Amino acid sequence: MEGFEHIIRGFFDRYGMVRHHIDSYNRFILEGMQNVVNEVGELVPAVIPAGSSEYKIKFGKIYLKKPVVKEADGSQNELLPSEARIREITYGSPIILELIVERDGIRNEPIKAEVGKMPIMLRSKPCLLSKLSRKELIDVGEDPGDPGGYFIINGTERVLIAIEDLRPNLPLIERKKSGSATEIARLFSEAPGFRVPHLFERLNDGSIRISFARVLRIPLVVLMMALGLERDEDIMKVVSQDERLFEDIMINLETTGDIHTTEDALDWIGRQMKIGQGQEYRVERVSQLLDQYLFPHIGRRHSDKMEKARYLGKCCEKLIKLHYNYVSEDDKDHYANKRLKLAGELMEQLFRASFKALLNDMKYSFERITKRGREPPLETVVREQLLTRRLESALATGYWVGGRTGVSQHLQRLNYMDTLSHLRRVLSPLTTSQPHFEARELHPTHWGKLCASETPEGQNIGLRKNLALLGKVTEGAEAESIRKNLLLLGVEKWGE
């Protein structure tokens, strides 16, 4: 028993109680912010200075300075959390972004501009407390036993609650007890800034329909042809090479009617969506829609269509196999089918939306001044308060990107255990007014991950949970780096 106590103490010494939030926030600061900037890449104003044939504002590195407070006389002083609480101000750091003007293909020297202020999570890497010893923490008015993992917004302590969600980018299959469909598969395709729900339905007659974005109930083979597979043999090969499923695939091949080419399929989908303005426009519009909204996690380039067709085939193969009991239904309540959105991912969502709003404002200001015949200095077109206010407002109110509420909450300080409990809370996105009996029940896979007893009574029972004391949240890996390493090891892409 004595050795067991050492193991438990060692676990808490290494990971602490809120390490999942702190590590997630650190990844956002070190990688997530730069990823958002790289996604945008550049700003191309519609009105450019006289004498230039091409003008772009490119974005370089983005990083944070030390937490500071701006005084009334314009000076900046180092800011500690205890002072932020007393003065009822936000504990945050200036965000510095490199702006690079590229005129007629020639790049100028980078200009470092302050674009806003980032709220800092206590005990994270940018926080001044992370480098202080126990005695130094006491000297600056901080509790050395405080775990951190929260923000100070206008003097108020705010905590981001971990959001429980279904796993993205993989289909979850289930049987339907009523309606025209016998089996369905749901898939949430997630890419940076994108989340597109997909629905696959196997109808009573064996045909399969796919719905996503504004595209509703498109036959499988029509969608395959729209992605570039015109021959029946190619479609059968992509869906499945299992002879037991050939009859079902043949049923779907017979539903194409007069559609024989990729252009016919794109035009048919366009007419179903009631896109007017002629066939040529319809075909182009639907092709763009497939690039952007069909499996965006695979890619959004025209060259990704064949990869999307293969993935579509595998999803439908799984759906047909469920009908014949070759595979079992997916359990949505199994914790392998769940993912947690922690502070870093939530902050990245908020920063992405706020940064794009800042860029739109920068573009408007630049064009407005340029129309008057002057080329504005880049520092003057950046309204840093715009980004700062959007970040602080979301953290202060809990209203998040996508219309979600209650993401940020006032940190409970009734007692120390209450604080730790609040920092380890997990929320389900399901509405509390609906029964959701299965979602509220204790599942065997919660063992070691979620506390079996800590949940409120009433409407929130089973939907508001807490991490187990020895529960540790693992980090996701970048899919692209894994893909590249597999290809280097000699693994070949399926179907090539």
Secondary structure as the mmCIF struct_conf table of DSSP 4:
data_model
#
loop_
_struct_conf.conf_type_id
_struct_conf.id
_struct_conf.beg_label_comp_id
_struct_conf.beg_label_asym_id
_struct_conf.beg_label_seq_id
_struct_conf.end_label_comp_id
_struct_conf.end_label_asym_id
_struct_conf.end_label_seq_id
HELX_RH_AL_P HELX_RH_AL_P1 GLU A 2 TYR A 15
TURN_TY1_P TURN_TY1_P1 GLY A 16 VAL A 18
HELX_RH_AL_P HELX_RH_AL_P2 ARG A 19 ARG A 27
HELX_RH_PI_P HELX_RH_PI_P1 PHE A 28 GLY A 32
HELX_RH_AL_P HELX_RH_AL_P3 MET A 33 VAL A 40
STRN STRN1 GLU A 42 LEU A 43
BEND BEND1 ALA A 46 VAL A 47
TURN_TY1_P TURN_TY1_P2 ALA A 50 GLY A 51
BEND BEND2 SER A 53 SER A 53
STRN STRN2 TYR A 55 LEU A 64
STRN STRN3 VAL A 68 LYS A 70
TURN_TY1_P TURN_TY1_P3 ALA A 72 ASP A 73
BEND BEND3 GLY A 74 GLY A 74
STRN STRN4 GLN A 76 GLU A 78
HELX_RH_AL_P HELX_RH_AL_P4 PRO A 81 ARG A 87
TURN_TY1_P TURN_TY1_P4 GLU A 88 GLU A 88
STRN STRN5 GLY A 92 ARG A 103
TURN_TY1_P TURN_TY1_P5 ASP A 104 GLY A 105
STRN STRN6 ILE A 106 ARG A 107
STRN STRN7 ILE A 111 PRO A 119
TURN_TY1_P TURN_TY1_P6 LEU A 122 ARG A 123
BEND BEND4 SER A 124 SER A 124
TURN_TY1_P TURN_TY1_P7 LYS A 125 PRO A 126
BEND BEND5 CYS A 127 CYS A 127
HELX_RH_3T_P HELX_RH_3T_P1 LEU A 128 LYS A 131
HELX_RH_AL_P HELX_RH_AL_P5 ARG A 134 ASP A 139
TURN_TY1_P TURN_TY1_P8 VAL A 140 GLY A 141
TURN_TY1_P TURN_TY1_P9 PRO A 144 GLY A 145
STRN STRN8 PHE A 151 ILE A 153
TURN_TY1_P TURN_TY1_P10 ASN A 154 GLY A 155
STRN STRN9 THR A 156 LEU A 160
HELX_LH_PP_P HELX_LH_PP_P1 ILE A 161 ILE A 161
STRN STRN10 ALA A 162 LEU A 166
HELX_LH_PP_P HELX_LH_PP_P2 ARG A 167 ARG A 167
BEND BEND6 PRO A 168 LEU A 170
STRN STRN11 LEU A 172 ARG A 175
BEND BEND7 LYS A 177 SER A 180
STRN STRN12 ALA A 181 ALA A 191
TURN_TY1_P TURN_TY1_P11 PRO A 192 GLY A 193
STRN STRN13 PHE A 194 LEU A 203
TURN_TY1_P TURN_TY1_P12 ASN A 204 ASP A 205
BEND BEND8 GLY A 206 GLY A 206
STRN STRN14 ILE A 208 PHE A 212
TURN_TY1_P TURN_TY1_P13 ALA A 213 ARG A 214
STRN STRN15 VAL A 215 PRO A 219
HELX_RH_AL_P HELX_RH_AL_P6 LEU A 220 ALA A 226
TURN_TY1_P TURN_TY1_P14 LEU A 227 GLY A 228
BEND BEND9 ARG A 231 ARG A 231
HELX_RH_AL_P HELX_RH_AL_P7 ASP A 232 VAL A 239
HELX_RH_3T_P HELX_RH_3T_P2 GLU A 243 LEU A 245
HELX_RH_AL_P HELX_RH_AL_P8 PHE A 246 LEU A 253
TURN_TY1_P TURN_TY1_P15 GLU A 254 THR A 255
TURN_TY1_P TURN_TY1_P16 GLY A 257 ASP A 258
BEND BEND10 THR A 261 THR A 261
HELX_RH_AL_P HELX_RH_AL_P9 THR A 262 GLN A 272
TURN_TY1_P TURN_TY1_P17 MET A 273 LYS A 274
BEND BEND11 GLN A 277 GLN A 277
HELX_RH_AL_P HELX_RH_AL_P10 GLN A 279 TYR A 293
BEND BEND12 LEU A 294 PHE A 295
TURN_TY1_P TURN_TY1_P18 PRO A 296 ILE A 298
BEND BEND13 ARG A 300 ARG A 301
HELX_RH_3T_P HELX_RH_3T_P3 HIS A 302 ASP A 304
HELX_RH_AL_P HELX_RH_AL_P11 LYS A 305 HIS A 323
TURN_TY1_P TURN_TY1_P19 TYR A 324 ASN A 325
BEND BEND14 TYR A 326 VAL A 327
HELX_LH_PP_P HELX_LH_PP_P3 SER A 328 ASP A 330
TURN_TY1_P TURN_TY1_P20 LYS A 332 ASP A 333
BEND BEND15 HIS A 334 HIS A 334
HELX_RH_3T_P HELX_RH_3T_P4 TYR A 335 ASN A 337
STRN STRN16 LYS A 338 LYS A 341
HELX_RH_AL_P HELX_RH_AL_P12 ALA A 343 THR A 370
TURN_TY1_P TURN_TY1_P21 LYS A 371 GLY A 373
HELX_RH_3T_P HELX_RH_3T_P5 LEU A 378 VAL A 381
HELX_RH_AL_P HELX_RH_AL_P13 GLU A 384 THR A 397
HELX_RH_3T_P HELX_RH_3T_P6 VAL A 401 GLY A 403
BEND BEND16 GLY A 406 VAL A 407
STRN STRN17 SER A 408 HIS A 410
HELX_LH_PP_P HELX_LH_PP_P4 LEU A 411 GLN A 412
BEND BEND17 LEU A 414 ASN A 415
HELX_RH_AL_P HELX_RH_AL_P14 TYR A 416 LEU A 423
TURN_TY1_P TURN_TY1_P22 ARG A 424 ARG A 424
STRN STRN18 ARG A 425 LEU A 427
BEND BEND18 PRO A 429 LEU A 430
TURN_TY1_P TURN_TY1_P23 THR A 432 SER A 433
BEND BEND19 GLN A 434 GLN A 434
HELX_RH_AL_P HELX_RH_AL_P15 PHE A 437 ARG A 440
BEND BEND20 GLU A 441 GLU A 441
HELX_RH_3T_P HELX_RH_3T_P7 PRO A 444 HIS A 446
TURN_TY1_P TURN_TY1_P24 TRP A 447 LYS A 449
STRN STRN19 LEU A 450 LEU A 450
BEND BEND21 ALA A 452 SER A 453
BEND BEND22 GLU A 457 GLU A 457
HELX_RH_3T_P HELX_RH_3T_P8 GLY A 458 ASN A 460
TURN_TY1_P TURN_TY1_P25 ILE A 461 LEU A 463
STRN STRN20 ARG A 464 ASN A 466
STRN STRN21 LEU A 467 LEU A 467
TURN_TY1_P TURN_TY1_P26 LEU A 469 LEU A 470
HELX_LH_PP_P HELX_LH_PP_P5 VAL A 473 GLY A 476
HELX_RH_AL_P HELX_RH_AL_P16 ALA A 479 LEU A 488
TURN_TY1_P TURN_TY1_P27 LEU A 489 GLY A 490
HELX_LH_PP_P HELX_LH_PP_P6 VAL A 491 LYS A 493
TURN_TY1_P TURN_TY1_P28 TRP A 494 GLY A 495
#
